[in-house]
Amino acid sequence: MLYAIISDDVEHSLERRLTARPDHLARLEALRDAGRLVLAGPHPAVDTDNPGEAGFSGSLVVAEFESLDAARAWADADPYVIAGVYARVTVKPFKKVLP
């Protein structure tokens, strides 16, 4: 089943994000390579693709996992969680309708 992992950053998270980003991306690339990743990306803190020093306010990952518990465990082990980038992470089932 698909699950949405919706994360909210702590304030001033950009430096922590940049430090943990290579490990964070490696986990997403592993999901992609396994054919389980639907989409992933950050929420810019301002209305632009490149927010510069404004950074990001959170992230969204939609991916396939065996269960809600498996999705939560994957989210809990994210390098951004470990680095203190995220203030809150919500994991919930997701039903893709379109496209």
C-alpha positions as CSV (number, residue, x, y, z in Angstrom):
1,M,0.0,0.0,0.0
2,L,1.1,3.6,-0.5
3,Y,1.8,5.9,2.5
4,A,2.3,9.6,2.7
5,I,5.1,10.8,5.0
6,I,4.5,14.4,5.8
7,S,7.3,16.2,7.7
8,D,7.4,19.7,9.2
9,D,10.8,21.3,9.8
10,V,12.1,22.9,12.9
11,E,12.8,26.6,12.4
12,H,16.1,27.5,10.8
13,S,16.7,23.9,9.6
14,L,18.6,24.6,6.4
15,E,22.1,24.0,7.8
16,R,21.0,20.6,9.3
17,R,19.2,19.7,6.0
18,L,22.3,20.4,4.0
19,T,24.5,18.3,6.3
20,A,22.1,15.3,6.3
21,R,20.9,15.6,2.7
22,P,23.3,13.0,1.1
23,D,22.2,10.2,3.4
24,H,18.5,11.3,3.1
25,L,18.7,11.2,-0.7
26,A,20.5,7.8,-0.6
27,R,17.5,6.3,1.2
28,L,15.0,7.8,-1.3
29,E,17.1,6.6,-4.2
30,A,17.0,3.1,-2.7
31,L,13.1,3.3,-2.6
32,R,13.2,4.6,-6.2
33,D,15.5,1.8,-7.4
34,A,13.2,-0.8,-5.8
35,G,10.2,0.7,-7.7
36,R,8.5,1.8,-4.5
37,L,8.8,5.6,-4.6
38,V,5.9,7.6,-6.1
39,L,7.3,11.1,-5.3
40,A,9.4,13.0,-2.9
41,G,10.5,16.5,-2.3
42,P,10.7,19.5,0.1
43,H,8.3,22.3,0.7
44,P,10.1,25.6,0.0
45,A,9.6,28.1,2.9
46,V,8.8,30.8,0.3
47,D,7.0,30.7,-3.0
48,T,9.9,29.8,-5.3
49,D,11.7,26.6,-6.4
50,N,15.0,27.9,-5.0
51,P,14.3,29.5,-1.6
52,G,17.9,30.2,-0.8
53,E,18.5,31.1,2.8
54,A,14.8,30.9,3.6
55,G,15.2,27.1,3.3
56,F,12.3,24.7,3.6
57,S,9.3,24.2,5.8
58,G,9.0,20.4,5.5
59,S,8.9,17.5,3.1
60,L,6.6,15.0,1.4
61,V,7.3,11.4,0.5
62,V,4.8,9.1,-1.1
63,A,6.0,5.5,-1.3
64,E,4.9,1.9,-1.1
65,F,5.5,-0.1,2.2
66,E,4.3,-3.4,3.5
67,S,2.3,-1.7,6.3
68,L,1.7,1.5,8.2
69,D,4.2,0.2,10.9
70,A,6.8,-0.4,8.2
71,A,6.3,3.1,6.8
72,R,6.6,4.6,10.3
73,A,9.8,2.7,11.0
74,W,11.3,3.9,7.7
75,A,10.3,7.5,8.5
76,D,11.7,7.3,12.0
77,A,15.1,6.2,10.7
78,D,15.3,9.1,8.2
79,P,18.6,11.0,8.5
80,Y,16.6,14.3,8.7
81,V,14.9,12.9,11.9
82,I,18.2,11.9,13.4
83,A,19.8,15.3,12.5
84,G,16.9,17.2,14.1
85,V,15.6,18.7,10.9
86,Y,12.0,17.6,11.5
87,A,9.9,18.9,14.3
88,R,7.0,16.5,13.4
89,V,6.5,13.6,11.1
90,T,3.0,12.3,10.2
91,V,2.6,8.9,8.3
92,K,-0.7,7.9,6.9
93,P,-2.2,5.7,4.2
94,F,-2.4,7.3,0.8
95,K,-4.7,6.3,-2.1
96,K,-3.5,7.4,-5.5
97,V,-6.4,8.4,-7.8
98,L,-4.7,10.6,-10.5
99,P,-2.8,10.5,-12.7
